[in-house]
Structure formats: C-alpha cells, structure tokens
Amino acid sequence: MRVAREPIMARPLLKIHRYFRRKPVRFFSFILLYLTAGSLVFLHSGFSSDTSTTGASGSGRDPLISEGGGGTGGGSSTSDALGLLGRVFKETRRAPRRFGPPWMKENGAQDAPEWARRGFEHTSSWSHGAKGRTTKEMDDGREQTVHAETSSSKYIGCYVDDTQKRALRGVSFFDYKKMTVFRCQDSCAERGYLYAGLEFGAECYCGHKIQAPNVSETECSMECKGEKSNLCGGPNRLSIYRLELSQESARRYGSAIFKGCFKRPDNVTLALPASGIIKNMSVDKCVDMCTEKEFTLAALAGEKCHCGFPTPLFTLHEREDEELCLQRCAGEDFESCGNNDFFVVYQTQVQDNRCMDRRFLPTRSKHLAALASFPGAGNTWARHLIELATGYYTGSYYFDGSLYNKGFKGERDHWRSGRTICIKTHESGKKEIEAFDGSILMIRNPYKALMAEFNRKYGGHIGFASQAHWRGKEWPEFVKNYAPWWASHTLDWLKYGKKVQVVHFEDLKRDLFSQLKGMVIFLGLEVSEDRLLCVEGQKDGNFKRSGLRKLEYDPYTPEMRATIDGLIKTVDTALRKRNLAGVPEEYKPR
C-alpha cells in the first residue's frame, strides 16, 4: 500500500514542476502575487495597530471601525476590511484644522494658558510660522518667536460674500492650484489694503472695510488649494484677516493710491484731457469717474475732477506741501479735494498700457550687454523696469521656469541669441565677464541683499524664509559663504568688465526716472519720456515683498557685522579708484 501511495502523492507536484518549467513567466507572476499578498497583510496589520492605539486613548476611536467589529474585540476579516475602508473615507472628509500651538488641539485644551481660555483671537502667524516645522520644534517653546515675527495679521472671522455686493470691494485675484493664506495677505498688504479675505479655497479679495455680516466659523471650512493645513473660506463665505500694515505701505483710498498734492499744470486741458464738475464731490466719485473713462490719474480740484496719464506736462515729480491742497470735500468730511491751484492726485486701478507691450529685438544684436548683480540685489526687479522702459525682452544666463511663467519670455532664449536687450547674470569669473561687451552692474546694500537672497532661497522670489531657517544653522552658514561673494562679485566686474555702468539699487528706488533713463541710454536706445512715466506707475510689478512679514530682531551678530563692514570699505575704495561715486551712505558701517 505504501509503495502504491507515493507515486499518487508525487504526481501533482510533478505536474506543477513541469508547468512552471514550461511557463517561467507564470512562475514569476505567482511570486509577485505572493509578495503583494504579504504586503497587504503587513499594511492591514499597521492600520489595525493604529486603530487599536487610538481606541485605547478613549478619544480617537473611529465609529465606522468599531461598528464593523460587531461589538466584539476581534471581529471578522470582512468587518475589519470594512472598518479599514471606512477609516480611509473618513480621513478624506475630515474637516481640516488650522495650525496652532499644542494647547489649541482638541485633547490639549486643558493645557491652554489662562488668557487663551478666556478667548483667543486666532492669528495667521500659526498657519505660516508653524508650517514646515517638526513636532519637536513645535513643543520646545519657540512658538512665541514665530508669533512675534508674523503677528501683523489677525484672523477676524467668517463673513458672508454676495457676488452682487462684495464684502471686500478692492482688488481680487484667483488661483485654483496654489492659493495660500499668506499669499493673499501679502498681495493685499502690498497694495495697502486693511483686510484680506479668502473664499472657496482659491479666491482672494482685498478691501478697506467689511461690508457684510459675520457668520458661524463652520461655514468657512474649505481647504486652501495650495495649503491643505489651512482654511480659505467656503462657497460665498470669506475667511477675513485684518492686516497691520508697515509704514512703507502706500497710502490709499479704497483701491486708489494717493500720489500727493501737485500744482495745477500750465495747460490743464492738454495735460489732463478729461474733466467734469461733480456735485457733492468726494474722492470716490472722482476716482470712479476716471476709472470708468480708463485713465490712470484722478486729480481733484474742488468741485472739478480731472483725468489723465502722467506725461511731461504733468510728471508728478514735483510734489507740494499737502497743506496747500487742504479743502474739505463737499461730499466727505475727512478728505481733502484740493482747489483750483493745487490738485489732490490719486492713481486709479486702470493699467497704463503705454509701456506694457514687449517683444524681442527686430534684428539680432551682436553686442551682448549684461545686467549683472549679486543675488538679492534686485536683478529681477531691474529686468521688469528695463522691459517696460524699452519694450524689449531681457534674457538670462540661466533658465528659470517660474520667471518665464511670470512673463519674462526672454528667459527661454539662449543668452547668446542676440534677441534680448540685456542678459541677467550673477556670474563673476573672468571668462564669464569678458564674454559681454558691456554691463549694467547692480549693487545693493549687503545687509539687505543677503537677507533678500536668503528669503528667495528658502521662500521663492517674493516669499519669505521660515523662522526655523533664520534661527537655525542655515543663516550663519549662508552669511559666511555669501558675504565675501558680495564683495568679490563687484570687484571682479570692475576689474574685468569692458564697459561698466554702476547702478545702486537704493538710488534706483529713490530716483527711478533719471536712473532708468541712464540705463536705457547705456543700452543704446532712444528714451521715451511717456514710457518712463508709465513705468513709474507700474514700477513694483509682482517682484516686491510687501513688508508684511519682517524680522523683529537683528539677525546679524557682531562678528558678522565686522566682516561685512570690512567688505563694504573694500568695495567703496574700489569704486573710488575707478573715479565712480562710492557706496551710498546707508551702506557704510554704523
């Protein structure tokens, strides 16, 4: 019997062996299925242990999982699978939470400080300061430092927003992929508004006052498209923040920028071609009239409103004392409407299209002009100004896709293409410098340039580095490596550059018209004053940090300052040896 049984038992094994010898692919498929099954079992056990842990805490049990067990501790495999599926779906629909300090979590409310239990006004500092920080950093008591840096915006609440009658009636913009709370705040602050509101996860609205009722926080429950950890309003609901603007922010009235008090131009009808008498004159009424007529300037002269563009006849370069314009508006108690001799001028939201057209050079140039600077010295901003002033694209020694997407179409061209008016470069080697026939050399105060480049490196072109980066090892290491480069960059271009025009970033900010005029002439082009005046009204573009988030402490140690001050003296000496003006006074050691 034993002899007869052995071949019968061996026969199936022999068939399997022959099967896989003939079909090796099926053998490997079998192995793959086996490994996949093992992985699923492993993942299942991980979810199961996680569930049991939260269940043991008494506060984190998922009702879908506990129901699947049928009331028993073990449960069937089917109920376990349903529980796992339920957990996945529940995770996807769970309401997002704002970042906050440890005591703001549901289970840690009893640990909140007394002032917080009495009533805490949520601020956006937690959503941005905490972002990217580790659990250890959140628990080590450094949250207060982050709060100090970004406390210039406060969360106000959730408000109704009617599409026919907006709660915030200033400018607005949408981004259905990358909208964040800070991006909205920063954009509104840059334009001088007091409030920033986010709606439907992707819409940003700015305004000077909230013209809608407050509603329950539960109605503002949509995640931000670019920041899943934060809330950005809801359908027809705004999450609104009040912005405490820095002194650098522009003075505004509604969506108009206050330009100042100016003497009546000699030929007012030619300088400001549209006008009208307005009953019960107010700033709003004059700005609205000029906006409707598509002019960028609204000039109030008592009961008369003039509209136009900045031109050589009315440049806005010679500002008068505001007391000369003091005359109360007939329709407003607290605003000045100017008089027949001195106009109160506002810039409307109308875009001045006289300088917005840009194109490549009509014929390829063999003369290569560099726009050279140390990183963080305003190269991107200078490119923006040059493109508006000349009407031609600028190029780049590099390729930055984000800048190309912002409208710098010359970014994609090879730097030797000859189709662009000048080429951005941060290079400072002899060979690289001698490849150019001439250069505009941008220099900026190293204290500001280093901080700007550090922000760019860790936060993007108009973003900000996090507090963790400033307080961590990154900042000292950055200063150690980059500060000497700031000096060597300038020294190399002065030494090897064939034809160099030095432009200080601070001088360009202070006197944009004449500085930019000199840059255009250096590039071999005729100057259009109308175009330059247009640039002054569009000068910031999207390349300026608003100042909403500022460090509230000096990041430079005495040792760092000693090193940088020595470098400033070296550059100052080199400039004077070339019979150029030395560094501006604000650079010099304090």
Backbone torsions as a table, in degrees:
resi	resn	phi	psi	omega
1	MET	NA	-41.2	-179.3
2	ARG	-62.6	-41.7	-180.0
3	VAL	-64.1	-37.1	-178.0
4	ALA	-71.7	-31.4	-175.8
5	ARG	-74.2	-32.5	-171.8
6	GLU	-61.4	-47.3	179.2
7	PRO	-65.2	-30.0	179.2
8	ILE	-66.6	-42.0	-179.9
9	MET	-72.7	-32.5	-178.1
10	ALA	-78.0	-21.2	-174.7
11	ARG	-60.2	-45.6	178.9
12	PRO	-63.4	-39.2	178.9
13	LEU	-63.7	-38.8	178.9
14	LEU	-64.5	-39.9	179.1
15	LYS	-63.9	-41.7	179.5
16	ILE	-64.5	-42.3	179.8
17	HIS	-60.5	-47.2	179.8
18	ARG	-64.9	-34.7	-178.1
19	TYR	-63.1	-48.1	-177.9
20	PHE	-75.3	-24.6	173.9
21	ARG	-67.2	-37.1	179.5
22	ARG	-77.8	-29.2	-173.9
23	LYS	-126.1	73.0	-178.5
24	PRO	-61.7	-30.0	179.9
25	VAL	-63.0	-40.3	179.1
26	ARG	-65.6	-31.8	178.5
27	PHE	-62.8	-46.2	179.9
28	PHE	-68.1	-32.5	175.5
29	SER	-63.1	-41.0	178.9
30	PHE	-61.2	-43.2	179.2
31	ILE	-62.9	-42.8	-180.0
32	LEU	-61.9	-43.4	178.0
33	LEU	-62.4	-38.4	-179.8
34	TYR	-63.8	-44.9	-179.9
35	LEU	-66.6	-38.8	178.6
36	THR	-62.3	-43.8	178.8
37	ALA	-60.3	-41.6	179.0
38	GLY	-63.3	-39.4	179.6
39	SER	-64.8	-40.5	179.0
40	LEU	-63.6	-40.4	178.1
41	VAL	-62.6	-40.7	-179.3
42	PHE	-64.7	-46.0	179.1
43	LEU	-62.9	-40.9	179.2
44	HIS	-59.4	-43.6	-178.7
45	SER	-65.3	-33.9	178.1
46	GLY	-65.0	-45.8	177.0
47	PHE	-62.4	-39.7	-177.6
48	SER	-63.3	-43.4	-179.0
49	SER	-67.4	-36.4	178.8
50	ASP	-64.4	-41.7	179.4
51	THR	-63.7	-44.7	-178.5
52	SER	-65.0	-32.2	179.4
53	THR	-68.3	-47.5	179.6
54	THR	-67.1	-33.0	177.5
55	GLY	-65.6	-36.8	-179.1
56	ALA	-67.4	-26.6	-179.0
57	SER	-71.3	-18.9	177.2
58	GLY	85.7	-1.4	-177.4
59	SER	-131.9	-13.1	-174.7
60	GLY	-110.0	12.3	-176.5
61	ARG	-68.7	135.8	177.9
62	ASP	-88.0	118.3	-176.9
63	PRO	-59.8	-33.0	179.6
64	LEU	-64.0	-36.6	-179.0
65	ILE	-73.3	-43.1	-178.2
66	SER	-66.9	-35.2	177.3
67	GLU	-66.2	-35.1	-178.5
68	GLY	-63.8	-25.7	-178.5
69	GLY	-77.5	-5.3	178.4
70	GLY	65.0	23.0	177.4
71	GLY	87.1	-2.2	-179.8
72	THR	-103.2	162.0	-178.4
73	GLY	-70.5	-40.2	-175.6
74	GLY	-87.0	-58.7	-178.0
75	GLY	80.0	159.2	178.6
76	SER	-80.3	166.8	178.5
77	SER	-64.9	-33.5	178.9
78	THR	-65.2	-45.3	-179.3
79	SER	-67.2	-33.7	176.7
80	ASP	-63.4	-43.2	179.7
81	ALA	-63.4	-42.3	177.6
82	LEU	-63.8	-37.9	178.2
83	GLY	-63.7	-42.7	178.5
84	LEU	-62.1	-44.7	178.8
85	LEU	-62.3	-41.8	178.8
86	GLY	-62.4	-38.9	178.7
87	ARG	-61.8	-43.5	-179.9
88	VAL	-60.2	-47.7	-178.9
89	PHE	-66.1	-36.1	-179.6
90	LYS	-67.1	-37.4	179.3
91	GLU	-62.7	-36.9	-177.0
92	THR	-73.1	-26.0	-178.1
93	ARG	-104.5	4.7	179.2
94	ARG	-65.2	138.1	-177.7
95	ALA	-65.3	132.4	-179.9
96	PRO	-68.4	153.5	179.2
97	ARG	-113.8	150.1	172.4
98	ARG	-76.4	148.7	172.9
99	PHE	-63.8	150.7	176.4
100	GLY	-168.2	172.4	178.4
101	PRO	-66.6	163.0	-174.0
102	PRO	-53.7	-35.3	-175.3
103	TRP	-75.2	-7.2	177.3
104	MET	-83.5	-9.3	178.7
105	LYS	-70.5	155.6	-175.4
106	GLU	-56.4	-42.2	-175.1
107	ASN	-85.2	-3.0	-176.4
108	GLY	-117.2	14.5	-177.9
109	ALA	-60.5	-32.8	-178.6
110	GLN	-67.5	-14.8	180.0
111	ASP	-91.8	-0.9	-176.5
112	ALA	-66.0	145.7	175.4
113	PRO	-64.7	160.4	-173.5
114	GLU	-59.6	-40.5	-177.9
115	TRP	-64.9	-30.4	-179.0
116	ALA	-74.9	-35.2	179.6
117	ARG	-69.0	-27.6	179.1
118	ARG	-72.4	-24.6	179.9
119	GLY	149.0	113.8	-175.7
120	PHE	-111.8	125.6	176.5
121	GLU	-87.3	110.4	-175.2
122	HIS	-61.2	133.0	176.7
123	THR	-117.3	156.3	-178.0
124	SER	-73.5	-7.0	-176.3
125	SER	-62.2	-31.9	-179.4
126	TRP	-70.3	-36.6	-178.5
127	SER	-67.6	-28.9	-176.7
128	HIS	-104.1	-37.3	179.1
129	GLY	-68.7	-36.2	-176.4
130	ALA	-80.7	-20.3	-175.2
131	LYS	-60.0	127.2	177.0
132	GLY	86.9	-1.4	179.8
133	ARG	-89.6	150.2	-179.3
134	THR	-80.1	164.9	178.4
135	THR	-58.9	-39.2	-179.4
136	LYS	-61.7	-42.9	-179.8
137	GLU	-65.6	-35.4	179.7
138	MET	-68.2	-26.4	-175.6
139	ASP	-98.8	-3.0	-172.7
140	ASP	-95.0	12.8	173.2
141	GLY	87.5	7.3	-177.0
142	ARG	-92.7	4.7	-178.2
143	GLU	-61.5	-32.6	-176.8
144	GLN	-62.7	-32.8	178.0
145	THR	-63.9	-43.9	179.0
146	VAL	-62.8	-42.1	-179.0
147	HIS	-61.1	-39.7	-178.8
148	ALA	-63.7	-34.3	-176.4
149	GLU	-71.7	-37.4	-168.2
150	THR	-119.7	22.4	-175.5
151	SER	-79.3	12.4	-177.9
152	SER	-85.0	15.2	170.6
153	SER	-142.6	138.6	-177.6
154	LYS	-126.0	136.1	178.1
155	TYR	-73.5	126.9	-176.8
156	ILE	-96.1	-44.0	-179.1
157	GLY	152.1	-172.3	-178.9
158	CYS	-100.9	131.0	-174.8
159	TYR	-130.7	153.1	175.2
160	VAL	-69.6	143.1	174.2
161	ASP	-133.5	112.1	-179.3
162	ASP	-93.7	127.8	-178.5
163	THR	-62.5	-24.1	178.9
164	GLN	-86.2	-22.5	-177.4
165	LYS	-146.4	88.4	-172.1
166	ARG	-63.3	146.3	176.4
167	ALA	-71.2	-38.2	176.1
168	LEU	-118.6	121.3	-166.6
169	ARG	-110.9	24.4	174.6
170	GLY	-91.3	-149.9	-179.9
171	VAL	-72.6	163.1	179.0
172	SER	-148.5	157.9	172.8
173	PHE	-154.7	158.7	-177.3
174	PHE	-123.6	150.3	171.9
175	ASP	-151.8	104.1	-173.8
176	TYR	-86.0	12.6	175.6
177	LYS	-124.0	-38.0	-168.4
178	LYS	-128.6	21.1	-178.0
179	MET	-68.3	133.2	174.6
180	THR	-132.4	162.8	179.1
181	VAL	-60.3	-48.7	-175.7
182	PHE	-65.9	-36.5	179.4
183	ARG	-60.4	-41.5	178.4
184	CYS	-66.3	-47.2	179.5
185	GLN	-58.4	-45.0	-176.3
186	ASP	-63.5	-41.3	-179.8
187	SER	-65.7	-41.6	179.7
188	CYS	-69.6	-39.9	179.5
189	ALA	-64.8	-39.1	179.8
190	GLU	-59.7	-31.0	-178.3
191	ARG	-96.3	6.0	172.4
192	GLY	83.1	15.3	-179.6
193	TYR	-82.4	156.6	-178.9
194	LEU	-88.9	-25.0	-176.8
195	TYR	-128.9	146.6	174.1
196	ALA	-128.0	131.2	-179.1
197	GLY	-129.6	140.3	-179.4
198	LEU	-116.5	138.0	-174.9
199	GLU	-137.4	142.0	172.0
200	PHE	58.3	26.1	175.0
201	GLY	78.4	-12.8	-170.9
202	ALA	-147.2	0.6	-175.4
203	GLU	-111.7	136.6	-178.8
204	CYS	-120.3	128.8	179.1
205	TYR	-125.2	143.1	179.7
206	CYS	-120.7	155.4	177.8
207	GLY	-173.9	169.5	179.4
208	HIS	-99.5	-17.9	174.5
209	LYS	-151.1	153.5	-177.7
210	ILE	-92.5	119.7	-176.4
211	GLN	-114.4	58.4	-179.2
212	ALA	-166.0	160.0	-179.7
213	PRO	-80.3	156.1	176.1
214	ASN	-81.2	144.9	177.7
215	VAL	-131.5	179.1	-178.4
216	SER	-62.9	145.1	178.7
217	GLU	-60.5	-26.8	-177.8
218	THR	-65.5	-18.3	-179.7
219	GLU	-82.3	-11.5	175.8
220	CYS	-109.2	77.1	-170.9
221	SER	-124.1	14.3	-179.5
222	MET	-89.9	135.7	177.7
223	GLU	-69.2	147.9	173.6
224	CYS	-68.4	140.1	-177.4
225	LYS	-62.4	-31.9	-178.9
226	GLY	-106.6	12.4	-173.6
227	GLU	-159.9	82.9	-172.3
228	LYS	-62.0	-19.7	-177.3
229	SER	-82.6	-0.5	-176.6
230	ASN	-128.7	161.2	-179.0
231	LEU	-104.6	140.1	-179.8
232	CYS	-129.3	63.6	174.7
233	GLY	71.1	-147.6	-179.6
234	GLY	-165.5	-169.3	176.9
235	PRO	-63.8	117.4	-177.7
236	ASN	56.2	31.3	178.9
237	ARG	-135.9	134.2	-177.5
238	LEU	-110.7	130.9	166.6
239	SER	-89.2	113.0	-170.5
240	ILE	-109.3	138.0	177.6
241	TYR	-120.3	141.3	172.3
242	ARG	-93.9	132.5	-177.6
243	LEU	-103.3	126.1	175.0
244	GLU	-95.4	96.7	-168.8
245	LEU	-76.2	148.5	176.0
246	SER	-74.0	164.7	-179.4
247	GLN	-66.4	-18.9	-179.1
248	GLU	-73.8	-17.9	-176.8
249	SER	-65.5	146.9	-177.5
250	ALA	-67.0	146.6	173.1
251	ARG	-76.2	133.9	-175.8
252	ARG	-134.7	161.6	168.6
253	TYR	-133.8	109.1	-172.2
254	GLY	62.2	-124.9	-179.3
255	SER	-98.1	5.5	-178.1
256	ALA	-97.7	145.1	179.5
257	ILE	-96.9	127.4	178.2
258	PHE	-72.8	123.0	-178.3
259	LYS	-99.8	-27.1	177.4
260	GLY	131.3	-169.2	179.9
261	CYS	-104.7	130.1	-175.8
262	PHE	-135.6	147.1	178.6
263	LYS	-68.3	144.2	178.4
264	ARG	-56.6	129.7	178.8
265	PRO	-67.0	155.2	-176.8
266	ASP	-59.7	-47.1	179.2
267	ASN	-113.9	84.9	-171.2
268	VAL	-64.9	-34.9	-178.2
269	THR	-70.3	-28.2	178.1
270	LEU	-84.8	-37.9	-179.0
271	ALA	-72.1	-39.0	-179.1
272	LEU	-128.9	88.6	-166.8
273	PRO	-68.4	-21.1	-179.5
274	ALA	-111.5	140.8	-180.0
275	SER	-156.9	167.1	178.8
276	GLY	-172.6	151.2	176.1
277	ILE	-89.7	130.2	-176.8
278	ILE	-118.2	124.9	177.6
279	LYS	-71.4	138.9	-176.2
280	ASN	51.1	57.7	-176.8
281	MET	-54.5	140.1	173.4
282	SER	-145.9	162.5	177.8
283	VAL	-58.7	-45.2	-179.6
284	ASP	-54.1	-46.5	-174.3
285	LYS	-66.2	-41.9	-179.8
286	CYS	-69.1	-44.1	179.0
287	VAL	-61.7	-42.5	179.7
288	ASP	-62.8	-40.8	-179.3
289	MET	-63.7	-45.8	-178.3
290	CYS	-70.4	-33.5	176.7
291	THR	-65.0	-43.4	179.7
292	GLU	-63.0	-34.7	179.3
293	LYS	-84.5	0.5	176.4
294	GLU	64.3	47.8	171.9
295	PHE	-113.1	151.0	-177.1
296	THR	-88.4	-16.5	-179.6
297	LEU	-116.7	137.9	172.5
298	ALA	-122.1	116.8	-177.1
299	ALA	-114.4	119.3	-177.6
300	LEU	-94.8	129.0	-179.4
301	ALA	-133.5	76.4	-177.5
302	GLY	70.1	-115.0	178.5
303	GLU	-91.1	-2.6	-176.5
304	LYS	-106.0	142.4	179.0
305	CYS	-119.6	125.6	178.6
306	HIS	-110.9	145.1	179.8
307	CYS	-128.7	146.6	178.0
308	GLY	179.1	-161.6	177.5
309	PHE	-123.0	157.9	171.6
310	PRO	-66.0	128.2	178.4
311	THR	-140.1	171.6	175.9
312	PRO	-56.9	-21.1	177.6
313	LEU	-79.9	-21.0	-178.9
314	PHE	-150.7	81.3	-169.5
315	THR	-83.8	-20.3	-173.6
316	LEU	66.8	21.6	179.3
317	HIS	-89.0	-24.5	-177.3
318	GLU	-109.6	88.3	-177.2
319	ARG	-80.0	140.9	-179.8
320	GLU	-103.8	167.9	175.9
321	ASP	-63.1	132.8	-175.4
322	GLU	-63.9	-21.7	179.7
323	GLU	-64.2	-25.5	178.6
324	LEU	-69.6	-17.8	-179.0
325	CYS	-101.2	4.1	-175.3
326	LEU	-69.8	104.5	171.3
327	GLN	-154.8	118.1	-173.5
328	ARG	-61.1	138.4	175.8
329	CYS	-68.0	140.0	179.7
330	ALA	-62.4	-32.3	-177.7
331	GLY	-103.6	11.7	-177.8
332	GLU	-149.1	132.4	-176.0
333	ASP	-80.6	-28.8	-169.5
334	PHE	-115.5	13.0	179.9
335	GLU	-122.0	149.6	177.1
336	SER	-93.4	139.1	179.8
337	CYS	-115.2	12.9	177.3
338	GLY	70.2	-168.3	-178.9
339	ASN	-150.8	-169.8	-174.9
340	ASN	-67.8	-24.7	-175.8
341	ASP	-101.8	-26.4	-178.1
342	PHE	-132.8	125.0	-173.0
343	PHE	-100.3	140.1	168.8
344	VAL	-90.5	122.8	-171.6
345	VAL	-115.6	135.3	175.1
346	TYR	-124.0	148.4	173.3
347	GLN	-98.0	125.4	-178.1
348	THR	-80.9	179.5	178.2
349	GLN	-84.0	0.7	178.3
350	VAL	-68.7	133.1	179.6
351	GLN	-81.3	131.2	177.7
352	ASP	-81.3	106.7	-174.2
353	ASN	-84.1	2.1	-178.4
354	ARG	-66.4	-20.5	-177.3
355	CYS	-125.0	15.7	-174.5
356	MET	-90.9	-17.8	-178.8
357	ASP	-75.4	137.4	178.3
358	ARG	-141.4	149.4	-179.8
359	ARG	-156.0	172.0	174.5
360	PHE	-80.6	160.1	178.7
361	LEU	-58.1	138.5	-177.4
362	PRO	-64.9	-33.4	175.2
363	THR	-128.1	143.0	-177.5
364	ARG	-64.6	132.4	-179.3
365	SER	-93.7	139.4	175.5
366	LYS	-91.9	-7.3	-179.9
367	HIS	-93.5	113.2	-178.4
368	LEU	-96.4	115.5	178.7
369	ALA	-105.9	131.1	179.1
370	ALA	-95.5	145.5	165.6
371	LEU	-110.1	92.7	-170.1
372	ALA	-100.7	141.1	176.1
373	SER	-163.1	157.5	166.7
374	PHE	-68.8	145.0	177.9
375	PRO	-56.5	138.6	179.6
376	GLY	89.5	3.5	-177.2
377	ALA	-95.7	11.2	175.3
378	GLY	93.7	23.9	-177.1
379	ASN	-63.4	-45.0	-179.1
380	THR	-63.6	-41.0	178.0
381	TRP	-64.2	-42.8	179.2
382	ALA	-62.0	-39.3	176.9
383	ARG	-60.1	-43.8	178.4
384	HIS	-57.4	-46.1	-178.9
385	LEU	-65.9	-44.0	-178.8
386	ILE	-63.9	-40.9	179.7
387	GLU	-64.3	-41.0	178.5
388	LEU	-68.2	-40.3	-175.6
389	ALA	-72.4	-32.5	-176.0
390	THR	-102.8	-27.0	-175.4
391	GLY	84.9	6.5	-179.0
392	TYR	-117.9	146.7	178.5
393	TYR	-69.4	148.3	170.9
394	THR	-97.7	154.4	179.2
395	GLY	-107.2	-171.4	-178.1
396	SER	-150.5	143.8	175.6
397	TYR	-70.8	-16.6	-177.3
398	TYR	-117.3	-173.1	168.7
399	PHE	-132.7	116.7	179.2
400	ASP	-116.9	107.2	-177.3
401	GLY	-60.9	-34.7	-178.8
402	SER	-66.8	-36.7	177.7
403	LEU	-72.2	-36.1	176.0
404	TYR	-59.9	-42.5	-179.8
405	ASN	-68.6	-21.0	177.6
406	LYS	-86.3	0.6	174.9
407	GLY	114.9	-1.7	177.0
408	PHE	-82.5	80.5	-173.2
409	LYS	-68.4	-21.0	176.9
410	GLY	-73.8	-8.9	-179.1
411	GLU	-61.0	-31.9	-175.2
412	ARG	-82.3	-21.0	-179.7
413	ASP	-70.4	148.2	171.1
414	HIS	-64.4	141.6	-173.2
415	TRP	-62.8	-19.3	178.1
416	ARG	-94.8	9.7	-174.4
417	SER	-63.7	-27.9	-178.5
418	GLY	79.6	7.3	-177.4
419	ARG	-96.2	-5.6	-176.6
420	THR	-115.7	156.3	-172.8
421	ILE	-75.5	-30.0	174.8
422	CYS	-160.0	166.8	-172.8
423	ILE	-125.2	122.9	176.2
424	LYS	-66.9	135.6	174.1
425	THR	-154.7	144.9	172.9
426	HIS	-110.6	5.3	-176.9
427	GLU	-68.2	155.0	-179.6
428	SER	-143.4	16.9	176.7
429	GLY	-83.8	153.1	-177.7
430	LYS	-55.6	-47.9	-178.4
431	LYS	-62.0	-44.0	-178.1
432	GLU	-67.1	-39.1	-178.7
433	ILE	-68.7	-42.3	-177.3
434	GLU	-70.9	-8.9	176.5
435	ALA	-73.3	-14.8	-178.4
436	PHE	-103.0	147.6	-179.7
437	ASP	-86.1	-15.8	178.9
438	GLY	-170.9	165.6	-178.3
439	SER	-155.7	143.6	165.7
440	ILE	-94.1	118.6	-177.7
441	LEU	-102.3	109.3	178.4
442	MET	-85.7	128.1	177.1
443	ILE	-124.6	137.0	178.8
444	ARG	-130.5	150.7	173.7
445	ASN	-44.5	120.2	-174.4
446	PRO	-60.8	-30.7	178.4
447	TYR	-62.5	-39.2	178.9
448	LYS	-79.4	-40.3	-177.2
449	ALA	-63.7	-42.2	-179.6
450	LEU	-63.4	-42.4	179.4
451	MET	-67.8	-38.4	178.9
452	ALA	-64.4	-43.2	-179.8
453	GLU	-69.6	-34.7	176.9
454	PHE	-64.7	-41.9	175.8
455	ASN	-63.0	-42.1	179.8
456	ARG	-64.7	-41.8	-177.1
457	LYS	-62.9	-38.3	-176.1
458	TYR	-106.8	-2.9	-179.1
459	GLY	-139.8	1.2	179.7
460	GLY	94.0	178.8	-171.7
461	HIS	-61.7	-34.4	177.4
462	ILE	-126.9	18.3	179.5
463	GLY	-94.4	-168.4	-175.6
464	PHE	-135.1	143.0	172.3
465	ALA	-69.6	151.2	-179.6
466	SER	-77.6	162.6	177.7
467	GLN	-60.0	-35.2	179.7
468	ALA	-60.9	-36.1	178.4
469	HIS	-70.6	-41.2	-179.8
470	TRP	-65.5	-40.1	-176.0
471	ARG	-84.7	-16.3	-176.2
472	GLY	-85.1	-162.8	-177.0
473	LYS	-80.2	-14.2	-175.4
474	GLU	-62.7	-44.1	-174.8
475	TRP	-64.4	-52.2	178.5
476	PRO	-58.4	-39.4	179.5
477	GLU	-65.9	-39.0	179.6
478	PHE	-63.0	-48.5	-179.2
479	VAL	-62.2	-41.4	-179.7
480	LYS	-59.2	-41.0	-176.5
481	ASN	-85.5	-36.1	-171.1
482	TYR	-91.7	-29.8	-178.0
483	ALA	-58.8	-46.8	177.6
484	PRO	-62.6	-31.8	178.9
485	TRP	-65.9	-35.3	178.5
486	TRP	-55.2	-44.8	-179.0
487	ALA	-74.5	-47.0	-176.5
488	SER	-64.1	-30.9	178.5
489	HIS	-61.4	-50.0	-179.9
490	THR	-65.1	-44.6	-179.3
491	LEU	-60.8	-40.6	179.8
492	ASP	-65.3	-43.0	-179.2
493	TRP	-69.1	-34.9	176.1
494	LEU	-67.3	-32.6	-177.0
495	LYS	-80.6	-45.9	-172.3
496	TYR	-102.8	-14.4	-177.8
497	GLY	-67.3	138.0	-177.0
498	LYS	-75.8	-42.5	179.5
499	LYS	-146.8	110.8	-170.3
500	VAL	-120.7	127.7	171.1
501	GLN	-110.6	118.5	-178.3
502	VAL	-87.5	129.9	176.0
503	VAL	-128.0	122.6	177.7
504	HIS	-87.6	130.7	-179.5
505	PHE	-50.5	-43.9	-176.8
506	GLU	-65.4	-37.5	177.5
507	ASP	-67.7	-36.4	178.7
508	LEU	-64.8	-38.8	177.1
509	LYS	-67.2	-41.3	-173.5
510	ARG	-74.1	-38.3	-174.9
511	ASP	-137.4	67.4	-172.1
512	LEU	-60.7	-42.9	-173.3
513	PHE	-59.2	-54.5	-175.9
514	SER	-73.1	-35.7	179.1
515	GLN	-65.8	-45.1	-179.8
516	LEU	-68.0	-35.0	176.6
517	LYS	-59.8	-43.3	178.1
518	GLY	-64.6	-35.4	178.9
519	MET	-67.3	-40.3	179.6
520	VAL	-64.5	-43.3	178.6
521	ILE	-62.9	-42.1	179.1
522	PHE	-59.5	-34.0	-179.8
523	LEU	-80.2	1.3	173.6
524	GLY	83.1	25.0	-178.6
525	LEU	-116.1	156.9	174.9
526	GLU	-75.7	145.5	-177.3
527	VAL	-90.5	130.1	172.6
528	SER	-106.8	109.9	-177.4
529	GLU	-64.1	-37.8	177.3
530	ASP	-59.2	-41.2	-178.9
531	ARG	-67.4	-42.1	178.8
532	LEU	-64.1	-39.1	177.3
533	LEU	-65.8	-35.4	175.1
534	CYS	-63.1	-41.1	-179.4
535	VAL	-60.3	-38.8	-179.2
536	GLU	-57.8	-34.1	179.0
537	GLY	-80.0	-18.2	-178.6
538	GLN	-115.6	19.3	-165.4
539	LYS	-63.9	-33.0	-174.8
540	ASP	-75.6	-37.7	-176.7
541	GLY	56.1	-141.5	177.9
542	ASN	-112.5	31.2	-171.4
543	PHE	-123.7	27.9	-177.5
544	LYS	-128.0	129.2	173.4
545	ARG	-74.4	139.9	-170.7
546	SER	-75.4	-20.9	-173.5
547	GLY	87.3	2.2	178.7
548	LEU	-62.4	-39.7	179.0
549	ARG	-108.8	109.8	178.1
550	LYS	-124.3	145.7	173.5
551	LEU	-68.0	135.0	-179.4
552	GLU	-100.6	26.3	173.7
553	TYR	-151.3	162.7	-179.8
554	ASP	-85.1	116.3	-177.4
555	PRO	-77.4	-9.8	-176.7
556	TYR	-90.5	126.7	176.1
557	THR	-81.1	163.3	176.5
558	PRO	-55.8	-37.1	178.9
559	GLU	-65.0	-43.3	177.6
560	MET	-60.7	-44.2	-178.0
561	ARG	-63.9	-39.9	179.4
562	ALA	-61.1	-42.2	179.1
563	THR	-65.3	-48.2	-176.4
564	ILE	-66.8	-39.7	179.1
565	ASP	-61.4	-38.3	176.6
566	GLY	-64.1	-38.4	178.5
567	LEU	-67.4	-36.7	177.5
568	ILE	-61.9	-44.1	179.0
569	LYS	-61.8	-39.0	179.2
570	THR	-63.3	-45.5	179.9
571	VAL	-66.7	-41.2	179.5
572	ASP	-59.0	-44.3	179.0
573	THR	-63.1	-43.1	-179.3
574	ALA	-63.3	-39.5	179.0
575	LEU	-64.5	-43.7	-177.6
576	ARG	-67.5	-32.2	177.1
577	LYS	-64.9	-25.5	178.0
578	ARG	-91.2	12.5	-177.6
579	ASN	60.2	33.0	175.4
580	LEU	-105.9	159.7	175.2
581	ALA	-63.7	142.3	177.9
582	GLY	-70.5	-172.3	-179.5
583	VAL	-67.1	149.1	176.8
584	PRO	-57.1	156.5	-176.4
585	GLU	-56.5	-35.0	-175.8
586	GLU	-68.9	-16.0	177.1
587	TYR	-75.0	-32.9	-164.6
588	LYS	-65.1	151.5	-178.3
589	PRO	-53.1	137.0	-178.8
590	ARG	-97.9	NA	NA
